[in-house]
Amino acid sequence: MSSPAPEAVEPRVSIIIPIYNEEAILHSAVVDLLDRFDGLDWPFELILAENGSKDATVQIAKELSERFPQVRFTSAGEPNYGKALKEGMLIARGEFVICDEIDLCDTDFHKHALELLERGEADLVIGSKSMVGASDERPMMRRAGTQVINTMLRVSLGFKGTDTHGLKAFRRAKLLDIARQCLVDKDLFASEFVIRAERGGIRTKEIPVRVLEKRPPSIGLMRRVPNVMKNLAKLFIAIRIRG
């Protein structure tokens, strides 16, 4: 289900934030982001892409969408990060789209990425936690998990970058069809999106980011492993074998 788009100035920027069991930080994070993004003086919309929350996240998101004309709310109806993110991409209206995380809301990345997109230096900007100059301040196991996934993506799918999951910004017209082509969901949707863009010749630029999460991840690392492995095999068949 999706709340109706606000009758306001057509947004130039769409910010998509998948949310799952975020009642503790959702309201304050959204209000803070709206305050900071207003300073950029660009018409924007904020899409809260909820996915199967079991707490008060849905009610808070609805209230925020009713209170603030820039906020839209959609729900995937199940715990599925990738499905929620993809739905957010498909309903976004802005010329530029930013994919963020509710516990990051990195407006420094927003500004830098939008400058690169507007100047035509890239069509997809990825905030990398792993490249030189980045600062990944997550727990050691989370950092190790990122490195393992990146290695598997390089070996199995020929990925050439340093990160696929997390902050992204792109020119919607260039990447919308790629989002539609993506086959997998949950954690590996973001990886497939980046890899398909890379293989499709999309001009991509990575920039270093600082990652300091405001709360532990909503779903534990080990619970994600079976689905990651299943979707990695599905991606290998789709991209490497079928082409």
LOLUM-592151 format. One record per residue (C-alpha): residue number from 1; residue in one letter; chain; x, y, z. Coordinates in nm, 2 decimals. Example, Ala and Ser with C-alpha at 12.3 -4.5 7.8 and 13.67 -1.06 7.14 Angstrom:
SITE/1/a/A/1.23/-0.45/0.78
SITE/2/s/A/1.37/-0.11/0.71
END
This chain:
SITE/1/m/A/0.00/0.00/0.00
SITE/2/s/A/0.12/0.35/-0.06
SITE/3/s/A/0.01/0.69/0.06
SITE/4/p/A/-0.09/0.94/-0.21
SITE/5/a/A/0.18/1.17/-0.34
SITE/6/p/A/0.16/1.52/-0.18
SITE/7/e/A/0.02/1.80/-0.40
SITE/8/a/A/0.33/2.01/-0.39
SITE/9/v/A/0.61/2.12/-0.62
SITE/10/e/A/0.74/1.83/-0.83
SITE/11/p/A/1.04/1.70/-0.65
SITE/12/r/A/1.38/1.71/-0.81
SITE/13/v/A/1.53/1.47/-0.55
SITE/14/s/A/1.37/1.15/-0.41
SITE/15/i/A/1.52/1.01/-0.10
SITE/16/i/A/1.43/0.64/-0.03
SITE/17/i/A/1.48/0.49/0.32
SITE/18/p/A/1.38/0.13/0.38
SITE/19/i/A/1.25/0.09/0.74
SITE/20/y/A/1.20/-0.21/0.96
SITE/21/n/A/1.12/-0.20/1.33
SITE/22/e/A/1.25/0.15/1.37
SITE/23/e/A/1.00/0.29/1.62
SITE/24/a/A/1.28/0.41/1.85
SITE/25/i/A/1.45/0.64/1.60
SITE/26/l/A/1.21/0.69/1.31
SITE/27/h/A/1.04/1.01/1.41
SITE/28/s/A/1.36/1.20/1.53
SITE/29/a/A/1.56/1.08/1.23
SITE/30/v/A/1.30/1.19/0.97
SITE/31/v/A/1.25/1.53/1.14
SITE/32/d/A/1.62/1.59/1.15
SITE/33/l/A/1.67/1.48/0.79
SITE/34/l/A/1.39/1.71/0.67
SITE/35/d/A/1.54/2.00/0.86
SITE/36/r/A/1.89/1.94/0.71
SITE/37/f/A/1.77/1.87/0.35
SITE/38/d/A/1.55/2.19/0.35
SITE/39/g/A/1.89/2.38/0.36
SITE/40/l/A/1.98/2.24/0.02
SITE/41/d/A/1.70/2.44/-0.14
SITE/42/w/A/1.60/2.16/-0.38
SITE/43/p/A/1.24/2.04/-0.41
SITE/44/f/A/1.25/1.69/-0.26
SITE/45/e/A/1.04/1.39/-0.14
SITE/46/l/A/1.12/1.14/0.13
SITE/47/i/A/0.99/0.79/0.07
SITE/48/l/A/0.97/0.57/0.37
SITE/49/a/A/0.97/0.21/0.23
SITE/50/e/A/0.85/0.00/0.52
SITE/51/n/A/0.89/-0.38/0.51
SITE/52/g/A/0.71/-0.60/0.76
SITE/53/s/A/0.77/-0.42/1.09
SITE/54/k/A/0.63/-0.57/1.40
SITE/55/d/A/0.64/-0.26/1.62
SITE/56/a/A/0.49/0.09/1.58
SITE/57/t/A/0.69/0.17/1.27
SITE/58/v/A/0.40/0.17/1.04
SITE/59/q/A/0.18/0.40/1.25
SITE/60/i/A/0.47/0.64/1.30
SITE/61/a/A/0.55/0.64/0.93
SITE/62/k/A/0.18/0.71/0.85
SITE/63/e/A/0.17/1.00/1.09
SITE/64/l/A/0.49/1.15/0.94
SITE/65/s/A/0.34/1.13/0.59
SITE/66/e/A/0.03/1.30/0.71
SITE/67/r/A/0.22/1.57/0.89
SITE/68/f/A/0.49/1.65/0.63
SITE/69/p/A/0.40/1.70/0.26
SITE/70/q/A/0.74/1.59/0.15
SITE/71/v/A/0.70/1.25/0.32
SITE/72/r/A/0.55/0.95/0.14
SITE/73/f/A/0.49/0.61/0.29
SITE/74/t/A/0.48/0.27/0.12
SITE/75/s/A/0.48/-0.08/0.27
SITE/76/a/A/0.60/-0.41/0.12
SITE/77/g/A/0.40/-0.60/0.38
SITE/78/e/A/0.69/-0.84/0.46
SITE/79/p/A/1.04/-0.83/0.60
SITE/80/n/A/1.21/-0.77/0.27
SITE/81/y/A/1.47/-0.49/0.24
SITE/82/g/A/1.53/-0.53/-0.13
SITE/83/k/A/1.16/-0.55/-0.22
SITE/84/a/A/1.09/-0.23/-0.02
SITE/85/l/A/1.39/-0.05/-0.18
SITE/86/k/A/1.29/-0.15/-0.53
SITE/87/e/A/0.93/-0.04/-0.48
SITE/88/g/A/1.07/0.30/-0.35
SITE/89/m/A/1.28/0.33/-0.67
SITE/90/l/A/0.99/0.25/-0.89
SITE/91/i/A/0.75/0.51/-0.74
SITE/92/a/A/1.02/0.78/-0.70
SITE/93/r/A/0.94/1.10/-0.90
SITE/94/g/A/1.27/1.30/-0.87
SITE/95/e/A/1.53/1.35/-1.14
SITE/96/f/A/1.78/1.23/-0.89
SITE/97/v/A/1.72/0.94/-0.64
SITE/98/i/A/1.91/0.89/-0.32
SITE/99/c/A/1.90/0.55/-0.13
SITE/100/d/A/1.98/0.61/0.24
SITE/101/e/A/1.96/0.42/0.57
SITE/102/i/A/1.75/0.55/0.86
SITE/103/d/A/2.04/0.51/1.10
SITE/104/l/A/2.28/0.71/0.87
SITE/105/c/A/2.10/0.99/0.69
SITE/106/d/A/2.43/1.12/0.57
SITE/107/t/A/2.36/1.47/0.42
SITE/108/d/A/2.73/1.51/0.34
SITE/109/f/A/2.70/1.22/0.10
SITE/110/h/A/2.37/1.37/-0.03
SITE/111/k/A/2.54/1.70/-0.12
SITE/112/h/A/2.85/1.55/-0.27
SITE/113/a/A/2.66/1.29/-0.47
SITE/114/l/A/2.41/1.54/-0.61
SITE/115/e/A/2.70/1.77/-0.71
SITE/116/l/A/2.86/1.49/-0.91
SITE/117/l/A/2.53/1.39/-1.07
SITE/118/e/A/2.43/1.75/-1.16
SITE/119/r/A/2.77/1.82/-1.31
SITE/120/g/A/2.73/1.50/-1.52
SITE/121/e/A/3.04/1.33/-1.38
SITE/122/a/A/2.85/1.01/-1.30
SITE/123/d/A/2.50/0.86/-1.34
SITE/124/l/A/2.54/0.64/-1.03
SITE/125/v/A/2.73/0.74/-0.71
SITE/126/i/A/2.80/0.48/-0.45
SITE/127/g/A/2.90/0.56/-0.09
SITE/128/s/A/3.17/0.31/-0.02
SITE/129/k/A/3.26/0.19/0.33
SITE/130/s/A/3.56/0.00/0.20
SITE/131/m/A/3.76/0.23/-0.03
SITE/132/v/A/4.06/0.43/0.07
SITE/133/g/A/3.95/0.73/0.28
SITE/134/a/A/3.63/0.57/0.41
SITE/135/s/A/3.57/0.52/0.78
SITE/136/d/A/3.37/0.21/0.88
SITE/137/e/A/3.30/0.23/1.25
SITE/138/r/A/3.06/-0.07/1.27
SITE/139/p/A/3.15/-0.37/1.49
SITE/140/m/A/3.42/-0.60/1.36
SITE/141/m/A/3.18/-0.88/1.26
SITE/142/r/A/2.98/-0.64/1.04
SITE/143/r/A/3.29/-0.51/0.87
SITE/144/a/A/3.41/-0.86/0.81
SITE/145/g/A/3.08/-0.96/0.66
SITE/146/t/A/3.10/-0.67/0.41
SITE/147/q/A/3.44/-0.79/0.30
SITE/148/v/A/3.33/-1.15/0.26
SITE/149/i/A/3.03/-1.05/0.05
SITE/150/n/A/3.24/-0.82/-0.17
SITE/151/t/A/3.49/-1.10/-0.23
SITE/152/m/A/3.21/-1.34/-0.32
SITE/153/l/A/3.07/-1.08/-0.56
SITE/154/r/A/3.41/-1.03/-0.73
SITE/155/v/A/3.48/-1.40/-0.77
SITE/156/s/A/3.13/-1.51/-0.88
SITE/157/l/A/3.01/-1.21/-1.07
SITE/158/g/A/3.32/-1.01/-1.17
SITE/159/f/A/3.23/-0.71/-0.96
SITE/160/k/A/3.50/-0.45/-0.99
SITE/161/g/A/3.40/-0.20/-0.72
SITE/162/t/A/3.45/-0.18/-0.34
SITE/163/d/A/3.09/-0.17/-0.21
SITE/164/t/A/2.74/-0.24/-0.32
SITE/165/h/A/2.52/-0.20/-0.01
SITE/166/g/A/2.43/0.12/0.16
SITE/167/l/A/2.43/0.48/0.03
SITE/168/k/A/2.37/0.54/-0.34
SITE/169/a/A/2.25/0.83/-0.56
SITE/170/f/A/2.16/0.81/-0.92
SITE/171/r/A/1.99/0.97/-1.22
SITE/172/r/A/1.65/0.81/-1.23
SITE/173/a/A/1.61/0.80/-1.61
SITE/174/k/A/1.94/0.61/-1.65
SITE/175/l/A/1.88/0.35/-1.38
SITE/176/l/A/1.51/0.29/-1.37
SITE/177/d/A/1.51/0.00/-1.62
SITE/178/i/A/1.80/-0.16/-1.44
SITE/179/a/A/1.60/-0.16/-1.12
SITE/180/r/A/1.31/-0.33/-1.31
SITE/181/q/A/1.55/-0.60/-1.44
SITE/182/c/A/1.67/-0.70/-1.09
SITE/183/l/A/1.56/-1.05/-1.00
SITE/184/v/A/1.66/-1.10/-0.64
SITE/185/d/A/1.54/-0.92/-0.33
SITE/186/k/A/1.63/-0.89/0.04
SITE/187/d/A/2.00/-0.82/0.11
SITE/188/l/A/2.13/-0.88/-0.24
SITE/189/f/A/1.89/-0.66/-0.44
SITE/190/a/A/2.13/-0.36/-0.38
SITE/191/s/A/2.43/-0.57/-0.50
SITE/192/e/A/2.24/-0.68/-0.81
SITE/193/f/A/2.14/-0.33/-0.89
SITE/194/v/A/2.50/-0.20/-0.87
SITE/195/i/A/2.65/-0.50/-1.07
SITE/196/r/A/2.39/-0.47/-1.34
SITE/197/a/A/2.47/-0.10/-1.37
SITE/198/e/A/2.84/-0.18/-1.39
SITE/199/r/A/2.79/-0.44/-1.66
SITE/200/g/A/2.55/-0.21/-1.85
SITE/201/g/A/2.81/0.06/-1.88
SITE/202/i/A/2.65/0.31/-1.65
SITE/203/r/A/2.90/0.58/-1.55
SITE/204/t/A/2.96/0.50/-1.18
SITE/205/k/A/3.17/0.68/-0.92
SITE/206/e/A/3.25/0.56/-0.57
SITE/207/i/A/3.31/0.81/-0.29
SITE/208/p/A/3.43/0.73/0.06
SITE/209/v/A/3.18/0.76/0.35
SITE/210/r/A/3.18/0.74/0.72
SITE/211/v/A/2.95/0.47/0.87
SITE/212/l/A/2.86/0.50/1.23
SITE/213/e/A/2.53/0.33/1.30
SITE/214/k/A/2.29/0.47/1.56
SITE/215/r/A/2.16/0.12/1.66
SITE/216/p/A/2.23/-0.25/1.61
SITE/217/p/A/2.11/-0.39/1.28
SITE/218/s/A/1.74/-0.49/1.28
SITE/219/i/A/1.82/-0.84/1.15
SITE/220/g/A/2.13/-1.03/1.28
SITE/221/l/A/2.41/-1.11/1.04
SITE/222/m/A/2.39/-1.49/1.08
SITE/223/r/A/2.01/-1.49/1.00
SITE/224/r/A/2.09/-1.33/0.66
SITE/225/v/A/2.34/-1.59/0.55
SITE/226/p/A/2.10/-1.86/0.40
SITE/227/n/A/1.91/-1.60/0.19
SITE/228/v/A/2.23/-1.43/0.07
SITE/229/m/A/2.38/-1.76/-0.05
SITE/230/k/A/2.05/-1.86/-0.22
SITE/231/n/A/2.03/-1.52/-0.40
SITE/232/l/A/2.40/-1.53/-0.49
SITE/233/a/A/2.35/-1.86/-0.67
SITE/234/k/A/2.04/-1.72/-0.85
SITE/235/l/A/2.24/-1.41/-0.96
SITE/236/f/A/2.53/-1.63/-1.08
SITE/237/i/A/2.29/-1.82/-1.31
SITE/238/a/A/2.11/-1.51/-1.43
SITE/239/i/A/2.42/-1.30/-1.50
SITE/240/r/A/2.70/-1.54/-1.57
SITE/241/i/A/2.52/-1.82/-1.74
SITE/242/r/A/2.21/-1.66/-1.91
SITE/243/g/A/2.38/-1.33/-1.95
END
